[in-house]
Amino acid sequence: MNRRIDKSVLSRRTVDEITGGRRMRRNRAADWTRRLVQENSLTVNDLIWPIFLIPGNNRSEDIKAMPGVQRLTPDLAVKQAEKAAKLGIPAIATFPNIALELRDDTGSHVLAADNLINEATRLIKKEIPDIGVITDVALDPFTSHGHDGILRDGIIVNDETVAQLAEAAVLQAEAGADIIAPSDMMDGRIGAIRDALDTNGFSDVGIMSYATKYASSFFGPYREAIGTDGLLKGDKRTYYIDPANSDEAVRDAALDVEEGADMLMVKPGLPYLDIIWRLKEAFEMPTFAYQVSGEYSMIKAAAANGWIDGERAMLESLLAFKRAGCDGILTYFAGEAAQILEQRRL
Ligand code: PBG
């Protein structure tokens, strides 16, 4: 039986009486006024392009869980950096897939001056000197267990890991890295890396701290990309932040700021926009989001199924980071987004 609706109640007041004549839709009525009142915008200057590395020459490999993203040998990484530079993307960030036989319990190969990440940095800086190179200093690509630290008796040992990361950071700086980005979440690593860089003559090399990195399920596809998916035992909850917490993230970021971070990053991105907002408000630091592999793959998968408009979802997600207070975004969409932004300007 249909409910009988009292129409006299519905029309008790006119819309003008309700709104007092304030009509939000005026500003939305035409393209020109929408453009005039637009508060945030995405430009190519907001983008950082992560690049996956494999050893060898002139070879690329598809990453199944990340359609459109490939692992590249250093010479092809140079080509990608060149493409990025041509598009106006300010910086790239490199992540190595290290040969399995070079991985061990302590991730010792991170201390090889000519390891894959350093080899690629040297080549990219030589060929494309004007693009910023951000290197990830972390042990997980180098350990046989896929953890970001040295594992002893089932525990990721903090201080020993920090010492090793500081040494690795100096080697990365020596190879030409402009910004060191520690993604391990060990305590004290920002201060230790700053000291190591300064005392070794690299006071001009910056630190982008993965200040608040969450114990997230959205890193899944990345682990296929760097080959830690079959290796990782357990999870990273003893060093990454609990997704339930935000005050803790602010306190952790405060330490990184005190220890000398030049830039802060929140990772993953879209599920943590509130954290981006809080960090920007609290510290007024250059603040970045890492739109991680799982975020990328979800949009790609839904688009491939015809469930969403992939291009619009990509641009909307990137704009959301700007609205939340980001100065920039690490995103696997960087190349695609930059191309679209360029076409719009032409
Ligand atoms: C770990 C690291 C991770 C990512 C980059 N470096 C997380 C992890 O594997 O636990 C994730 C990046 C992504 O998902 O796109 N040092």
Residues whose N, C-alpha, C, O or C-beta is under 5 A from the ligand:
A	BS01	PBG	A138 D140 D148 S183 F218 F219 Y222 V292 S293 G294
